[in-house]
Amino acid sequence: MTFDLARSPIRLVLVEDHIILRDGIKALLDLESDVTVVGEYACVDSSLDGIHRLQPDVVVVDLSLPNRSGLELMQEIKHLSPRSRKLVLTGSDGLEYIRSALSAGADGYVLKDARSAELIQAIRTVSRGERFLCKTIASKVLAGFLTHDKPPPSAATVIITAREREVLTRVAQGHSSKRVALDLGLSPKTVAKHRANLMRKLKLHTAAAVTMYAIRHGFTGFDAPNIQVAALA
């Protein structure tokens, strides 16, 4: 495959808390003449000023980051650097994680065990304004669509207390139970009880499913657009 040498290199920011992995990705991308890593960060908070200042073409972000989640970062990027494309690079392959990321504004989704060529293809694809799912994720999304997964109960049919709503919002924003407990002045045990009650009421079984539910029903402020994948690996 050939590339337009006259085109400016893709300016990329990498947000990944594992140093060895971050160094490895940077070393891989340094071999590509059309990609330039202009910033590296280990968490959401440390990346915000840099993303705002650098206005990169692409931000590669992990979903699982210290203190705040990649979902929150993608929401921040919409305001800090609206033209930046957002590519998730994660080890999480559950369908609810995928849906949550796409609903939060991800333009692409690649697993950490994908081939390096697939990551590079993803970066180039999203930088052109297209969307990209790696092969494994594309298969999961298609399988979920074909099986017509039954959605959880709607917000209108479930009674959620004010305190449960507060817990739901913070859990969906990626906060740990300890962080939620500190924010709300509760014990971690009480927060765990509220989470268990929510999951029972909503018939959800994972934290990712809780996150997706919260996005769909407006508890987080995240957008939930109809995402259509334009480019599959």
N, C-alpha and C positions, 0 to 999 in steps of 0.2 A: 504494500500500500504506500502511495506517495502523498506528500503533504506540500502545501503551498509555502515555499521557503520565504516568500515576501510577507507572509502573515506574521504578526507579532507572536512570540511564544505565549502559551497559556500561563497566566500568573495564578499560582495555586497556594493556598494556605492549608496546612495540615494540622488537625486537632486530634491528638491521640495521646493518651496518658502513659502508654508503655514505651519507654525510651528505645529499647532495642528494636521494636517493631517500627517506631517512627523513623529511626535512623535507617532501617532497611528500606522502607518505602522511599525515603529521600534519596538514598543511593541508587535505587532503581530508576527513579524519575530523572536523576541527574544525567542518565545515559540517553535521555530523549531530548532531541534538539528543539522540540516544539513545546516543551513544558519546563517552567521555571518555578521552583519552590521559593516563595518570597517570605514565608512565615511559618513557624512551627510553635505549637502550644500544647500544653498538657491538660488544660481544663477550660471550661466555658469562660469563667471570669477573667483568666489571663489572656484569652483570645479576643475579647470584645474590642479593646482599643486598637489592637493591631488590624483587625478586620475592617474597622471603621476607617483607619488611616490608609490602609493598603488598597482597599476596594478591589479585591482579587476577582479573577474570572470564575474560579472554582474554589469551593471550600470542601475538603474531604474531612468528614467528621464521624467519629465513633458514637454509637448510641449510649454506651455505658462510660460515663466520665465521672471523676470525683465531684461530689457536692451537687452539681446540676447536670441534667441529662442532655444528650445531643438533641433531643426534641426541643428543649428550651432554646438551645443555641440557634437552631434553624429558625425559630420564631424571631429571635433577636436580629438575625441577619437580614430578615425582610425589611427592617427599619434602618439598620446600620449600613448595609451595602446592598440595596435592592437589586442591582444587576448581577450579583454573585449567584452562581449556580451551586446547588448543595448536593453533594454526593456522599451517601452513607457507606462507610466501610466498617463492617461489624461481624461478630461471630454469631449473632442472633438470627436464626432462620425461621422462627415461628411466624405463622401467618398474621397474628395480631401485631407483632413487632413491625412487620412489613407495612401493614395497613396504617399503623400509627405513624410511621416515618413518612409515608406518602401523604397522609392527611396533614402532617405538620409542615409539609412543603418540600420534601426531598425530591430532587430531580432524577436521582439514580440510587440504586441499592446493590452493593457488591459484598459478598462474603469474604472474610479474611482468608479462607482456604481456597479462594478462586485462583486461577493462574494469573501470573503477573501481566500477561498480554491482555487479559480481560479487564483488569484494573485500568490499564493505559487506554484501552478502547473506551471504557466508561468515561474517563476524564475527557477524552476528545469529543465523545458524543454529547455529553451534557454541556460542554463549553459551546457547542454549536446551537444550543437552545432546544435540543431533543432530550428525550428521557431514555433511561437505560436500566434494565434489570439483568443481572447475571443469569446464566442459564438455569442454575438451581432455583433461584428465586422466581424467575419467569414461570417455571414449571409449577411451583407451589401456588402462585397467583392464579394460573390457569385452572389448576385442580380445584382450588377454592371456589372459583367462579362456576365451574361445571357441576360441582356438588351442591351449589346453592345453600351454603351454610346458613342455618337458622340463626337469625340475630337474637341477641338477648332482649329481655322485656324493655319496652319503651319507658322513658322517664315518667310519662303520664300514668303508667300502670303500677309504679313502685313508689311506696312511701319512704322517702329518705329524710332523716332528721337534719336539722341545721348543722349539728356537729358532724354527722356522717358526710354531709356535703363538703364541709371544710377539709375533712380527712381525704375524701375522694379527690378534691381539687389538687391537694398537695402531692398525693401519691401519683396522680397522673402527670404532674409536672416533674416527676423523677426524684422527689425527695425521699430519703430514707425514713423509716419509722422513728428513728432517734431524732432526726431533724424535725419531723412533723410534731413529735412530742414537745420539743423545745419551743417551736413556733406557737403551739396552742396551749402551752402550760399544762400538758397532760403527762402521765407516765407512759413509757413505751408499751406497757402491758395494756393500758386502756386503748391506745392507738391500735394495737394488734386486735383487740376485741372489736373495735369499730370496723376495721378492715374485713375481719371475718364475717361480721354482720352484713356488710355491703356485698361481699362476694356471694353470700347465701341468698340475699334478697334478689340480686341481679342475675343469679345463676351463672356466675363467672368463676373461672378456676385458676387464672394466672394474673400476675401483675400487668402483663402486656394487655390482656383482655380488659382489665379495669381501665387502663390508659385509653384504649380505643373507645370504650364506652363513654368516657368522660369527654373525649374530643367530639364524638358524634352528637352528644347532647349538650354541648356548650359550657361545660364546667371549667374549661381551661383557657378559653379565648383562642385556642388553636382553630385554624380554618379546616374544613373538611370538604375540599372540592372533589368533583368527579375527576379522578386521575386516569388518563389513558396513556399507556406506555407506547411511545412512538418508535423505540429502537430496542430490540431484544438481542442478546448475545447469541 
